[in-house]
Amino acid sequence: LYTTKAVHGTVKSFDLFHKEGERLFRVTAEDLSRDEWKIYSFAKPAFSGQEPDPEATKQAGEPLYRKARVMVTWNKHHGDVQLYGQDKPGDGEIDAAGVPIDESILKVEEIKSITSQYQSYVPKGLDITHPPLDGHWVWEHTINTHKMKMNLAKGCDVALHCVLAVMTNMVSLERIASTAI
């Protein structure tokens, strides 16, 4: 359905491609600790009047529009996904490239297990212990195979979950490597 490819010359960026080869998103870790990731869209603004991100566009050589931000908390092994939107009137200086909306649209958690397993859920408006799951995925590693098995609820964003799966795998592998020393 989707494939990813590292961005040449970087160690912290990758592109998500549709099965027909169309590039959908560029995903970049904003710092070496990989606490903040930004998801950019190729040539598709997230809202009317959105301008391309100047820095990302300069690095890519083509217009990139801010789509979402993922904040990863290493010590709690979870992340929050926030979409970009327009500045609210009265917030001071307007950023035409977009600002993160305060409310998370999706949360990602690591499931404590021998294998790397994660789950996602929509955190809105449910006054219960844990909202219903939106997705669950597990990475299967062998000498010959490196694949992901994903179960998603009907109607959820498959492309976003593919991006999250690659990000969580990168963070997990780095965490394992940093504790193995």
N, C-alpha and C positions, 0 to 999 in steps of 0.2 A: 504493500500500500504506500509506504513512505520509505525513503532512504536518507541517510545523512552522509555528509562528507566534511572533513576538516577543512577549514579555511587555510589556504597555503600561506606559510610564513607565520602562523600563530600556533600556540599550544592551548589556547583557551576559547576558541571559536569554532562553530560548525554551522553548516547550512542544512536545512531540511528541504528535501525535494519530493514532489508528488511523483507517482509512478510513471507519468508521462515525461518526466524530466524537468518540469517547471519548478524553479526555486520558489519556495513559499516564505521561509523565514531564515534570518541569520540570528544566531544565538551567541552572545558574547558574555563571558565572565568579566565583570568590571574591575576586579582586582585579583591579585594572585591567590588570595585566600578563598576565592570563589564564594563569598557570602552574598553577593548581589549579581544577578544575571539579568541581561536585557534581551528581549526578543524583538527583533525588527522585522518589518514586512517590506518586501520588495514592491515598490510602485503602487501600494494600496494603503492610502491614509486610513487611520483608525477612526477619524472623525472629520466632518466637513471643515475645510479651511486649515487642516493640519499641514505644517511645513516639514520637510525632511530634517532629520537630526543632522546638524552641521558636522559634528566630529565623525559620526559613523559614516556619513556620506563621503567625507573626505578620505577616510581610510578605505572604503569599498570602491570608490570611483563611480558610484551610481547612487541614486536616491534611496535612502533607507528611512522608513517611518517607524517611530516607537509604537510598539504594539502592547507589550506587557513587561512587567518587572517581576522577578522571582527572588525573594529574600530567603536564604537558607540559613537556618540556625544549627550549627554543627553540634553543639552540646545537647540539644534536644532532638536532633535528627528529624527535623521537619522543615517545611517551607511554605510560604504564602505567595499566591499569585495575585498581582494587582494589574488591572488594565490601565492604559494611559487615556486621559481625557483632556478636555479643555480646562484652562484656568477658570476658576470662579470669579465673577466680577468682585472687585474690592480686595483681592488677595495680593495686591502690589503689582510687581512687574509681570507682564504676561509672557509666557513661553509658548510661542506658536507651534513648537515641536511636540508639546503635550507634557502633562505632569501626571504622576501616579495618582489614581483615585484611592482615597483612604481605605475603602472597604475591600477586603480580599474576596475574590470570586471563587477561589479554590484553595484548599489546604492539602498538603502532601505530608504523609508520615511514614517513617520507617517501621516495619514490623520486626520485632526482635526475633531472629531466626538464624539458623546456620547459613542459609543462603540469603542473598540480597532480595528482600521483598518489600514492596511499598504499597500504600493505599492512598486514594484521594477522595475528598468529599467536599461538598458545597456547604460552607459554614453559616448560611443565612437562616434566620428566623425560626429555627427549631429549638424549642426548650426541652431537649432531651439529653441524655448522657452523651451520646455520640450520634451525629446525623447519619443518614444512609450513605453507603459508599457510592462513589461515582466510578471508581476504577480500582483495579488491583493488578499488580504486575510482579513478576519474578524473573530474575536473570538466571539462566542455566549455563554454567561454564563446564566444559570438558576440554580435553586436549585438542579435539577437532572441532568443537562447536562453541559458539558464543552467540546465544540468541535469547530473546525475551518472549515470555508468554504473558499476554495481557488479556484481562477480562474487563470490559467496560459496560456501563449502563447504557441503555438505548438513548440516543440523542445527545450524548456527550461529545466533546471536541476531541476527535482521535488525534489530529495533528498536534494539539497542545499536549496531550498525554505522551505522544512519542517524544516530544522535546523534553518533557519532565523525566521520562524514563532514561534518556541519555544523560541528562544533567545529574540525576540521582546516582547513576552508575559511576560517573566520573568522580563525584564527591565521595562516594563509598570507597572506590578504589584508592583514592588519595588518602583517605582517612586510614585505611588498612596499611598503606605504605608508610605513613608517618608514624604509626604505632609499632611497626615491625623493626624499626631501627634500634 
